[in-house]
Amino acid sequence: MDNLPQDPAMLFSFINMKLRDQYASLDDLCDDMDIDKSLLIDKMAQCGWEYSPEHNKFW
């Protein structure tokens, strides 16, 4: 997670951009970028965002 933006708004934007443009799912993104999925979900939840598999984005 060290290579991801630390600012919550930038992280939100970055992850959603990657999901929209490059990855079909959060699993694909986390596997490819070597990100701990549970840590990412927890960090996003702390800011009030949750992942929607149906829409493939955080909101």
C-alpha positions in Angstrom: 0.0 0.0 0.0 3.1 2.3 0.2 3.0 2.9 -3.5 -0.6 4.2 -3.4 -1.7 7.8 -2.8 -1.9 8.5 0.9 -4.5 11.3 0.6 -8.0 9.6 0.9 -9.5 11.6 -2.0 -6.6 10.9 -4.2 -6.7 7.2 -3.3 -10.4 7.0 -4.1 -9.9 8.7 -7.4 -6.8 6.6 -8.3 -8.4 3.2 -7.4 -11.7 4.0 -9.2 -9.8 5.2 -12.3 -7.8 1.9 -12.4 -11.0 -0.1 -11.9 -12.7 1.8 -14.7 -9.8 1.7 -17.2 -7.8 -1.4 -16.5 -9.4 -4.0 -14.2 -12.6 -6.0 -14.4 -12.7 -6.5 -10.6 -11.1 -5.4 -7.3 -9.5 -8.9 -7.1 -7.8 -8.3 -10.5 -6.5 -4.9 -9.4 -5.2 -6.2 -6.1 -3.5 -9.3 -7.6 -1.8 -7.3 -10.4 -0.7 -4.4 -8.2 0.3 -6.6 -5.2 -2.2 -4.9 -2.8 -3.6 -6.5 0.2 -7.4 -6.4 -0.6 -8.6 -6.4 3.0 -6.3 -3.5 3.9 -7.5 -1.5 0.9 -11.1 -2.2 1.7 -10.5 -1.2 5.4 -8.7 2.0 4.4 -11.5 2.9 2.1 -14.2 2.1 4.6 -12.5 4.4 7.2 -13.3 7.2 4.7 -16.9 6.0 4.2 -16.5 4.3 0.9 -17.4 0.7 0.1 -16.7 -1.4 -3.0 -19.6 -2.4 -5.3 -18.7 -5.5 -7.3 -21.8 -4.9 -9.5 -20.5 -1.4 -10.5 -16.8 -2.3 -10.1 -16.1 0.9 -8.1 -15.9 2.4 -4.6 -18.7 4.8 -3.6 
